[in-house]
Amino acid sequence: MLLELFLVGAGVSAYLRKRTQAAPATAEEQLLSPDKEQLQSERSHKNLLTDLKTAILGSDRQQQELVLNPEKQQELEEYRRASNRNFRLTSIAAGVALFGAIFPAFTLVGIGAVLYLSKEIFATFWKYAKQGHVLNVYLLYVVMAIGMIADGHFVILAIASILSAIAMKIVKKAEETSQHQLLNVFQGHPAKVWIEKDGVELQVDFSSITKGDLVIVNGGEIIPVDGIIQTGIGTIDQHVLTGESQPVEREIGDKVFASTLLLSGRMVILVEVAGEDTIADNIGKILNDTQHYTDNVMARGQKVADDLLPVELCVGAVTIATLGFTASLAALWSNLGSNMVVLGPLSTLNYLQILSRRGILVKDGRVFEALGKVDTIVFDKTGTLTLEQPAVHKIHLLNTEYDENTILAYAAAAEQRLPHPIAQAIVAKANEASIVIPEIADAQYELGYGIQATIEGKLIQVGSLRFMQQKNIAIPEAVPPLQIQAEATGYSLIYVAINGKLISMLELCPTIRPEATEVIQTLKQRGLNLYIISGDHEAPTRHLAKQLGIEHYFAETLPENKAKLINQLKEEEHCVCFIGDGINDAIALKSAQASISIKGASSIATDVAQIVFMDGSLHRLPTLFQLSDEFERTMNKNLLSAVVPGAINIAGIYLLHTRIAISVAIYYMGTVVGLGNTLQPLLKHQDEQQEHPTDESIIKAETEVSDKAN
């Protein structure tokens, strides 16, 4: 189906290559390597056709989607089989249409093939007509097809039908990028969970959990239900649900929530709410019932063509009255703006390809329209502007018997076998300082708020203030002021005791993404309004905003209120891009005109977001906006190539009385120019794509690992 498109693409690629070359070769260079330019041109043509094919098929984007959700493999395989079957049927119909057009005896068969090739166009026209939108661009094709059959222009109609079928494939492919599946907040949960029944631990299906069950959760596992802790204590990371930057301590009688992560400890939880009634799943229901901003955005190319359709029909009506039926058909071939129906989606697919190779997965091509208008960016705080793992900011000494390095060595030794972020932060600080971490002679890892171990003959205890109080360790008078100071900046304290005496506190702060400061400055230079919206407390949110130079922030914001704030900004006529990573961000992500998440975020955030940064960072944010500006310029050029040839055709009919064959030729000349314009970005960014192979390599490697795991 794409063969004709590739042939036209090859025809314009040589011209485009000459335009994009930085400088002509010198005479000496030409003498030394006379075939170099020819080889480079041939290589560029080949690469261009490969890039065009990849862009239309969406191969790179499919690989990225599989990295995010390996379960889509079967769905993609079924889609490929259906596409191959459709390709074979369409190719047969194209051959029959041309055969019937050339041999009059088979005209009726040829017309049948033409109608088969045009079925997508007729179906699309009927879909809009049923919605009350009769004056859509597909009406023009219906009128032209009937008129061409009535006037006997079978050869031209057969060729036009083949090319139109190709065009519709491109349009439909672009539309597929905008289809969203229902959201499932429980993708991260195991299929089986453990429950306690009559004193016995049993493994059951996750879906079978009911109110009143006792669910067992161990450190490192996701809590599958909303409920009350019956036995056990532990530290829980709730940031994906509440936005809190620091883990929280929970004990018997405290409430816990589904989709949060038990970092350390072991709990038996009395189920209050399971399955579809949990807070997390209620958010999912709201999302599935909430209409996305782009659901009401008509494809830009089609909107332009639809707006010009009345003009085209008026020209046809005037022409049939003044110059006759055949001249009227020629006038209809002006197709004012109708090429935008194809050029718009093709440009979209090309830029999806360009962005994909930079590690930016754009799942909804319609978002380009919003990106060009964005004047406000709203960041979630925890997990978006900060990393999951905190950093050791300062070591407070409460006893001069030990220095900072010794304390850090003991704390790292006690924590080094634990997987949660706080332990990793302490070990990372020790490694950064090149401290030799001693061996543990007798380890006693206690579940709950802290750890104790015997190291070099000393009892080392590391944990929270509550853990120290449980161990009856005296708290010096110097501690409360340091607590107040840490809380004012949103930092947390980890206490270290040696042989039953509190000797130090490790002050942990959120780790700002390394790229965040530079990205924020670039966005401010662009003149964008920047906000932070967080479910975290006011002090850490304010402190982070000050560090990054962001003037506006909202703290302690519930998930539904995040969406209200986004809608408030929209009501103030701002075009908003929201960037978030948690379940608590999902409603806001869906409310904004443009939405971005980061690979590694909660599955529901990457499901909802229109754009996902596959390298797990914000590095690509300026690139995204730069390429969206370039997309806008390309679309403006597309519009010229779709309108100017039509105007020339109308002038030729009235001034020179040109025939229908000339009108068709002018129309397809405009198509070639438009196609050249849509291919220009692929050609322009070929070399840049080769300079940035990292994202693609990572994606392929991760996909291979995922495939092996499956």
N, C-alpha and C positions, 0 to 999 in steps of 0.2 A: 504493500500500500504506500510506502514512503519512497518508492523508487523515483517517481516523477519529481517529488520534492527535492530529493538528493541531486538529481540531474540539474534542476534549476539552481540549487545551492552551489553546485560545482561551477556553474556558469558565472555566478557573481563573485565567487570567492577570490579569483585571481585579481579582480578589480579592487576588492577590499584589502587584499594583502598589500597591494601597491600603496594604498592610502595609509596603511598603518606602519609601514617600514619607516624607521627613524631617518635614514639617509641612504642615497644611492651609493653603490660600491664605486671605489676609485678605479681609474683605468688600470693601475698596477694590480689591484685585487682581482679585476676581471681577467687580466692576462694570466695571473697565477692560478685562479680557480674559475674557469669559464662556466662550469656546470653547477657551481655552488648555489647561485640564485635560483636556477631551475629546480635543483634538488630540494632547496628550502621551500619553494613554492608548492612542489608536489607533496611534500611532507605536510605543509600547512593545509592543503586541500583535503588530504586524507584525514588529518586530525579534525578538520572542520566538520566533515561528514560524520565522523565518529562521534564528535561532540553533539551534533544535531540529533543523531539517532539516540544517543544516551539521554539527551534532554527530553525528547518526545516520549521515550519509553520510561524515563524516570528511574533508570537502573541504580544510579548512585543514591538517590533518595530512598529507594526501596531498601538498600543495604543499611542505611542509617536507621530507618524505621525498624528493621529487624534487630538492630543493636538495642533499641529501646524496648522492643516487644518481640522476642523470638517466636511467640505463639502465632505471629502473622504469617509464618512461612507457608503453611498450608493454604491460607487465603490467597497469597500471591501466586502460588503454583496453579490454583484453580483459575485465577484471573489470566495467567499466561496461556493456559490451554484454551480458554474461551477466546482470547485474542487471536491465537493461531488459527482456530477454526473460522473465526470471522474473516480473517485475512484471506483464507482460501476461497471462501464463498464470494467475497468482494472481488477478488481477482478474476474468478470465473465470470461474474456478472459484467465486469469491465470488458473482458474479451468478447462476450456475447453482444454487448451494446455497440462496440465498434464494428463487429461483423454485421449486425443488423443495419447499421448506418450506411455501410459501404454497399451492401447487396439489398436492393429494394424488395426482393422476395421475402426477406427475413425482417422486414421493417417492424412488424408487430412484435416479434420476439425481441428485437432490439429495444423497442419502447418498454416492454416488460422489464428488461434488464435495467434500463434507465430509471424506471420507477423504483426498482429494488435498490439501486445505488442511492436514490434520493429519499429512501424511507426515513432516515434520521431527520432530514430537513422537514419533511411533511409531518412527522411525529412531533418535532419541536414546535413547528407552527401551531399545530393543533393543541399542544399543551398550553401555550400562551393564550391562544384564542379562548380556550375553556376558562381561563382566568380573567377574561374580559379584555385582554391586551391583543386585540386583533391586528392592530397596526404595528407589527413587529417585522424585522428585516427579512424573516423567512417567508413572509407573504410575497415579497418581491420575487423570490425564486419560484414560488408556486405559480405566480402569474406569468413569469417568463417561460417556465417549462411548458405550460399549456399553450402559450402563444407560439413558441418555437415548434411544437408538434403541429399546431394548426397551420403554420406557415411553411412547413416542410423542411425546416433546418435541422435534420436529424444528425448529421455528422458533427456540427458544432455543439448540439445538445448532448450527444454522447460524450464528447471530450469534456464539456463543462461538467457533466454529471460525475465523471471519474474524478476530476479535480475537486469538485464539491464534496465528494465522499471522503477524499483525503483531508480536506479542510475540516469536515465535521468530526473526523477522528481526532484531530488536534484539539478542537473545541471541547469534545467530550473528555479527552485526557486531562485538559486543564481543569474542567469542572470536577473531575475525580479528586484533585488535590484539595478540594474544599469540602469534601464529605467527612463528617465526624461520626465516630461510633459512640454508642452509649458508654458512660463512664462507670468503672467498677473500682471502688476504693479499696477493695480487699485483694487486689492482685498480689500484694506483698505477703499475704498470709500463707502458711503451709496448708496443704490439703487435709492434714491430720493434726489434731491437738490432743493433749493429755488432760484427762479429768480424774477427779478422785471420787469414788463411789463405794460406800460401805468400807472405807479404809483401804481400798485397793485402787491402784493407779491403772487406768485404762486409756488406750489410744482410740479415738473416735474421729469420724469425719467432722471437719470444721462446720459444715452446713447443718449438722445434727445438734449443735449446742442449743440449749433452751434455758429460759429463765429458771434460776434455782440450782443449776449445775455448779460444781466446784472445778474451776479450770486452773491447771498448774502451768505457771510460766517461769522459765529459768532465764538467767542473765544472758543477754544477746538475742532474745526472742522478742517478736512483736506481740503486744498484748492484743488478743483477738476480740475482746468484749468490753462493754462498759460494766463496771461492777465495784464491789467493796472488798478490800483485802481482809481475808479471814485469818491467815497466818503468814508470817514472813515480813521482811522489810526489804527495801531496795531503792535504787536510784533510777529515775525514769527520764528519758529525753522526750519531751512533749512538743518540741518546737514545730514539727510538721502540722500539729493540730492547734496549738495555742500561740506559737510564735515566740515563746520564751527562749532566751539565748542560753540560760544555764539549766542543767539538769535539776530536777526536784527530788526531794527525799519523801518517800511514802512508807507508811507503816500500817499496822492493824487498825481497821476502821476507816482508813482513807479511801477516797474514790479514785479509780483509775479509768482510762478511756481506751477504746479500741484504736488501733493504728499507731499508738505510741510505742516507744522502744524501751524495754527494761534493760538498762545498761549493766547493772550488777545486782545480785541478790536472787532470791527465789520466793515466789508468792503463790498462795492458793487464793483464788479470787471467786467470790460468790457472784454469779452472773445476775445482773439486774436487767441488762438489755443486750441482745445478741442479734447478729445478722442485719436485717434491713432497718432496725429501729435504733441503732447506735448513732451517736452524734456524727461520726465520720460518714456513715452511709446517708444520713439525712442531708448532709452537704452534697453528696452525690445525687440525691433526688432533686435537690434544688437546681443543680447544674443541668440535669437532663430535662428539667422543665423550663429552664431559662433560655430564652431565645438569644442566640449570639448576635452581637452587633452586625457581623457580616452576613447574617442570614437574609437581611433585607437589601443587601447591596447587589444591584444588577451588575453583571460583567460589564466593565467599562467599554470594551470594544463594541459590544452589542448595543449599549445605551447610545453611543455616538451614531451607530448605523440606524437605530430606531428613530432617533431625533431627526435624521435627514430623510427618512422614508417618505413623509408627506410631500417633501419637495420633489423627490424622484417620481412619485406617482402623479403629481401635478404636471411635471414636464412630459411624462408619457401621455397623459390625457390631452394636453395641448398639442402635442406632436401628432397624435392620431387624428385629431380634428383638422390639422393644417397640412401635414405632409403624408398622412396615410399610415396603414397598419404596420408595414415593414419598417418604416422610419421610426415608428413608435417603439418597436422592439429594439431597434438600434439605440434609441434614447434610454430605454430601460437598462441597456448594457453599461450605461454610465456608472450604475451602482454606487452612487455617491455615499462614501463612508462605509459601504458594506464590507470592504476588505478588512476593516477593523475587527470584524467578527472572528477572523482568522489571525490577523497580525497581532491583535491584543493577546490572545491565548498563547500564540507561539513565542512572543516576547516574554510572557510570563514563564513559560516552560524553560526558555533559555536562561533567564535569570535565576530560576530555581536551581538549574544545573550549576551555574557560576557560584552561587552561594553555597550549594551543597559541597562543592569541592574546596570550600574554605571552612568546612566544618559547621555550616549554618543550615539546619534542616528547616525549611519553610513548608509547613503542612497545608497551609491555606493560601493559595496564590492571590486571593482577593485582598490580602493584607497589604500588598504593595500600594493600593490606593490610599490606605490609611497612613502608612509610613511616610508618604510624601507630605502629609498634612500635620504630622505629630508636632506639637509644640510643648508637650508636658510629658515627662517621664517620671513614673512613680516606682520606687524600689521597695520591695520587702527587705527587712533588715537581716534577720537571722537566716543564714543559708544562702543568701543572695549577695549581700555586700560583705558578709563575713563567712569564714569557713567553719565547718562542723567542729574541727579540732581547735580548742583555745590555745593560748600561749602563756608560758610562765613570764609574767611581767616583772615581778620583783620577789625577792626573798627577804622576809622580815625575821631578824634574829632576836630571839627572846632570851638567849643565853650565850655568853661569850665562850663557852667551853668548846663549841663546834663552829667551824666556818661554813660559808655558803656552799662550797664544793662538797664538803663532807655530808651536809644535810641533803643536798641534791642527789648525791650518790646513793645514800640510804633510801631515800624516797623512790628513786628510779628502780632500785633493786627490788623493793617491795611491790611496785606497780608493773614491772616490765612484762609479766605474763598475762596481764588483763587487757581486753580488747577495747574498752570504752575510751572516748576522746580525752578525758582528763588524764588517765594513765598514760596515754600516748603522748600527751603534751609534756608531761614530766620527763618521760624517757627521751623525748626529742630535745628538750633543753639540756639534759645531761650529755647527750651525744654532741650537741652543738658546742658545748664547752669542753669537748674531748675528755670527759671524766670517765675513768674506768669504773664500771658498775660492778660491785662485789657480788660474789656468789651467795645464795641463800642456803644456810645450813639446815634450818628447820622452819619450813613454811607452814603457817596456819592462816589460810585465807578465809576470813570470816565473811559470811554473806551479810550485806546490808550497807551501812554507811561508811565502812572503812575496812582496812586491811592491817593485819599484824603479822610480823615474821621475825624470825631470829636471824640476825646478820652479824657476823664477826663477834658472836657471843653477846650481842645486845638485842633487847626486845624493841623492835621498831614498829610504831603504830602510825598509820597515815589515814586520814579521813576527815569527816566533817566535824563541826563543833559538837553536834549531838553525839557522834561516835566517841569523842573525848569525854563527854559528860557521862556516857554509859560506862566507860572504863574508869570512872572516878578519878580522872586526871584534873588537877587543879588548874584553873584558868587565871593567868596573871592579870593584873589591873591594866596593863598596857594593851590588852586585846580589844576591849570594847571600842576605844577610839579608832583603832585600825579597821574594825568592822564597819563602823559608820562611814569612814573615808572610802572604803572599798565599795560599799553599797551606793554611795553618791555617784560613782563613775560606772556602776553596773558591773564591777569586777566581783569575783568570788574568791574565797579563801579555802585553802586546804591545809590542815593542821598536821604537824609532825611532832611526835613524842618519842623520846628515847628513854628506855627503862622507867616508864611511868611518869616522865616529866616533860611538859610541853616546852619545846626548845625553839620552834620556828613555825612560821606560816608562809605558805607559797601563795602569792597573789596571782590569780589567773585572769587574763583578759580575753575578750573575743579577738580572734585573728582576722583582721581586715584582709580581704582578698588582695594579693600583691598588685594586681592590675587596677584595683578600684580607683585609686587616687588619680592616675593618669587618664583613665576612661572618663571620670567625672569632669576633669578639667577640659577634655576634648568636647564633651557634650555642652559644657557651659560656654565654650567658645562658639559653639553652633547657635547659641542664644536660646537654648531650651530651658524651661522651668523644671526644676528638680525637686522631688518630694521623697520622704521616707515614710512609709506606713508600716507599723509593726504591732504585733500582739504583745511584745515585750514591755517591760516597765519603762516609765518615763525617763529615769536617769540614764540608763545605758543607751536609749534611743537618742536622747539629746546629746550625749557625749560623742556618739558615733557621727551624728550629723555635723557637729562642730569640727571633728577631726577631718571629715571629707569636704567641708566647705559647702554643705547643703543647708540652705536657709529654712526650708519648710519641713516639718515632720509631725507625725501623729503617732502617739504611743498608746499602749493598752487597748488596742482596737480589736474588737471581736470580728470573726470572719465576715458576718453579714454586714457589719458596719464598714469594713474595708470596701465592699462593693458600693455602699451608700456614698462613701467619700469619692470613689471613682465617678459615680453618676453625678455627684455634685459638681465636680470639675467639668464634666461634659455639659451640664446645664449652664455653666459659665462660659460655654462655647470654646472649651479647650479640647483638642484632640489628644487623647491620652494613650500612652504606651505603659503597660504595667509589667513589671518583671518580678516573678515570685517563684517559690520552690516548694511550698508546703500545701497540705490539704486545706489549711486555713486561708490560703491565697487563691484557691480555685475559683470561688465566686467572683472575686475581683478580676482575675484573669479573663473570665468569660464576659465580664461587663465592659472591659476596656475596648477601645477601637483596635488596638494592637496589643498582643500579649506574647511574652517571652518567658521561657523557663530554661533551666540548665540541666544537661545530662547529669544524672546522679541524684536529681531531686525526686520527690515522691512521684509515684507513677501517675497519680491523678493530675498533678501539676503538668507533667509532660504530655499527658493526654489532652488536657484542656488548651494548653498554649498553642498558638498558631506557629510559633517559632521556637526551636530548641537549639541552644549552643552545644554542639556535640563534644567540644573539648573541655566542657565542665568549667568554663571561666567566662568572664565578661569581655575578654580581649576583642572579640569580634563585633562588639556593639557599634563602634564608630564605622567599621567596614560595612555593616548592615545599612546604616543610614546613607553612607556614600553611594552604595550601589542602588539604593532606592531612589536617590536623586538622579542617577544615571538612567534608571528604568523610566523615570518620568520624562527625561529628554528623548529617549527612544520612542516612547508612546506619542509624543508630540510630532516627531518626524513621521511616524506611522500614519498619523492623521492626515498630514500633507500628501503622502503618497496614495492615500485612499480617496482624497477629494479632488486634487488637482487634475488627474487624468480624466475623471468624470466630467469636470468642467470643460476640458479640452474637447472631449467627445461631443458634448452638447453643442459647443460652438461649431465643430466640424459638420455636424448634421445640418445645422441651420445655415451656415455660411458656404459650405462646400458640398452639401448633399452627399456626404460619405455614406457608404453602405454598411450593412450589419457586420460583414467580415472585418472591416476596418475598426468598427466599434469594439468587437471582441478582441482584436489585436491590441488596441489602446488599453483596454481593461487589463489584459494579461501583462502588458508592458508595465503598467502601474503595479501589478502584483509582484513582478520581478523586482522592481525598485523597492517595494515594501519589504519583500523577502530579504533583499540585500541589507536593508536597514536592520531587520531583526537578527540577521546573522552577524552583523558587525560586532556586537558585544562578545559573542563566542570567540570570534577571531582575535579581538583586542585582548581578551583575557587568557588566551592560550598559553603564552609564555609565563604569565603570572601563576597560572595553575600548576605549571611544571615546577615553579620555584617554591610552591607550598605543598609538597607531597605528604606532609606529616599527618594531616587530618584523615586523608584517604587511607593511608597506611594503617593508622590506628583503627579506623572503622573496619577495614578488611580483617585485621588481626583479631579484633574483638568478635567479629562475626564468625571467624574460623573457630575461635575458642568456644563460642556459644554453640556452634554446630556440633563440635565434638562432645560438649557437655550433654547435648540433647541425644 
